[in-house]
Amino acid sequence: MSRAGLAERWTLFVGALLSVALGVALVQSSLLLLISAAGQSSDDAAVPMLGVVLGGSVFLAGFVISSTFAFTVDQRRRDLALLRLVGGSRGQVRRLLLGEALLLGLTGAGFGVPAGLGVMAVQTWLMRRFEFVPPGFTGEWRMWILGVSFGTGILLAVAGVLVAARRAARVRPLEALRESGAAARVMTAGRWVAGLFFFAGALALVIVAPHGGPAGGQAMAMNVAMPAAVAMVAFGPLLVPVLARLVPFGGGVLGSLARANVRDARRRSASVAAPLIVLVALVVGNTGAGSSFTASGVDELARSTHADFVVEAPVPAGAVPGVATVSAETALLADVTVGSGDERETTALDALVIDPRAYAAVHGTAVELSGRAVARGPGGEVPARGRVSVRLPGADLGQLPVVAAVPERMSGGASLLLPPGLVPAAALAQAPTRSFVALEPGADPAAVRAELARLGPVNTAGDWLRADAEQRSSTTNKVMLIVLGLGGLYALIGVINSIVIGAATRRREFAEARVTGLTRAQVVRSALLEAYAVTAAALVLGAVAASAAFFAVLATTSAVTGAATLDLPWPLFAAVAAIALTVTGATSLITSWSATRHPPVSLLAARE
């Protein structure tokens, strides 16, 4: 019966099959690239970024597949009720749906494995293009990935239909046929529990984020949008129709019909809106939070840096007339080991060799540091007290006490500060040095800059800060594009699937509208108005979920830097809204036009 059901209603299951195939492809590609990057020489950000991509892929695949299967099962309420009336038990209905899910999972994984190779090629190209991996980096194939991919497809499909199958089996057949009682209830106990649980999780992250410091606060704020989006989706059957009906439909019969459809088809409206809510929440929330943290770090650095010029070279003290203070900072990559025994952990961190007095004068932070000792820098990642082992390229400094700690900054920076004289001259010879220069009162900036230019490239402190901000923003944007790009595309495909599934079951509804006097074009326009109204509601709910991340950003930046910062990329938000409206509008036009291609009388007669 499962095979026969899939063959007979293949148009209803195409969206579910596509969701499984693309979900398997995305998870397979991300896992292979993560393993390949961990074993090859690549940028330090590549492995954690791919870890985030893999986690996001699993979340999106599970969410889109579960919502698609739930919508598919919901559209078959009458068929399942008839099956119960002719003698089918609840267990048989569940086994029927799970059998269909198993077949779809196997078939979807079969399509997803080769599709994953194409997805991996695109992800690899993006990572090379943005210099997260070397030019020769390639994703390496592993034979065991076949078992993982097929297991992922089956697991996602079966898990996606499990809750929907249980609910469908518990509904009484006559209630399903009449669409009354439990069959008409759209907000089940499970939805209420899930919605309240994820709402509480998002609220907890917003409350705790300001206490997590720069790194922990940013991590929590960047994850707020995900549970907030799931909460909005859980309450979707209540919220989407209310918001959609507030959209001005215009007067006339078509507006009234679209408004009635939004009011009555709450399950369909919520299913179409669900992937859009997640898409908007993740893209808008995460990109807005990332750009805000970058802007906060830049503002914090500008407030704390007391320099007139930045020279990309060493500036000897007293070498240039008119210079009051020079903080020459030499950057090194250090392997820092913390702990002992089983808790021993070694991490590659950025270190700076500094003059403590000059550093304090230029950066506004006192550092008591001398001899064979180190200090924790503004990047954190090492303990404020205790002992650490430090190994530099060509020099092992051994165990050193941590005697001071610079407050962590939103802008980050070096994690370890070393005093002069501790690092051998051979290790410093090839290391880059950046000098922050403060002028004496009354000194001629142009003359001093000309003298400094003899030593190396010179920028004003303002120009250097802007260039540093652009670099930070560029890196953040690259990461967001890779992390959210393919995930956002997958969520859009989930929206298309929901519209296609909904249209496949509306042929009789469209035929009834046409025999009452509406033309084919009028029916299509009414469906388009309905799609735009649901999309607008989804955009609003997605923005509400994203705003939870913005509250966490404001609280975190205020706690860390003393100034609440929110910097939102409005052009990106407008682009997301335009793409969503375009995709839903085009899909609605195509599917409704296809669903009305048959004469209405033939569809109505066939049902009788």
Secondary structure as GFF3:
##gff-version 3
##sequence-region A 1 608
A	DSSP	alpha_helix	2	8	.	.	.	ID=ss1
A	DSSP	alpha_helix	10	39	.	.	.	ID=ss2
A	DSSP	alpha_helix	46	74	.	.	.	ID=ss3
A	DSSP	alpha_helix	77	85	.	.	.	ID=ss4
A	DSSP	alpha_helix	90	129	.	.	.	ID=ss5
A	DSSP	alpha_helix	145	170	.	.	.	ID=ss6
A	DSSP	alpha_helix	173	178	.	.	.	ID=ss7
A	DSSP	three_ten_helix	181	184	.	.	.	ID=ss8
A	DSSP	alpha_helix	189	208	.	.	.	ID=ss9
A	DSSP	three_ten_helix	209	211	.	.	.	ID=ss10
A	DSSP	alpha_helix	213	222	.	.	.	ID=ss11
A	DSSP	alpha_helix	225	234	.	.	.	ID=ss12
A	DSSP	alpha_helix	236	245	.	.	.	ID=ss13
A	DSSP	alpha_helix	252	264	.	.	.	ID=ss14
A	DSSP	alpha_helix	266	304	.	.	.	ID=ss15
A	DSSP	beta_strand	309	311	.	.	.	ID=ss16
A	DSSP	beta_strand	323	338	.	.	.	ID=ss17
A	DSSP	three_ten_helix	341	343	.	.	.	ID=ss18
A	DSSP	beta_strand	345	353	.	.	.	ID=ss19
A	DSSP	alpha_helix	356	363	.	.	.	ID=ss20
A	DSSP	beta_strand	374	376	.	.	.	ID=ss21
A	DSSP	beta_strand	386	392	.	.	.	ID=ss22
A	DSSP	beta_strand	395	405	.	.	.	ID=ss23
A	DSSP	beta_strand	416	418	.	.	.	ID=ss24
A	DSSP	alpha_helix	425	429	.	.	.	ID=ss25
A	DSSP	beta_strand	433	439	.	.	.	ID=ss26
A	DSSP	alpha_helix	445	453	.	.	.	ID=ss27
A	DSSP	beta_strand	458	460	.	.	.	ID=ss28
A	DSSP	alpha_helix	461	504	.	.	.	ID=ss29
A	DSSP	alpha_helix	507	515	.	.	.	ID=ss30
A	DSSP	alpha_helix	520	561	.	.	.	ID=ss31
A	DSSP	alpha_helix	570	595	.	.	.	ID=ss32
A	DSSP	alpha_helix	600	607	.	.	.	ID=ss33
###
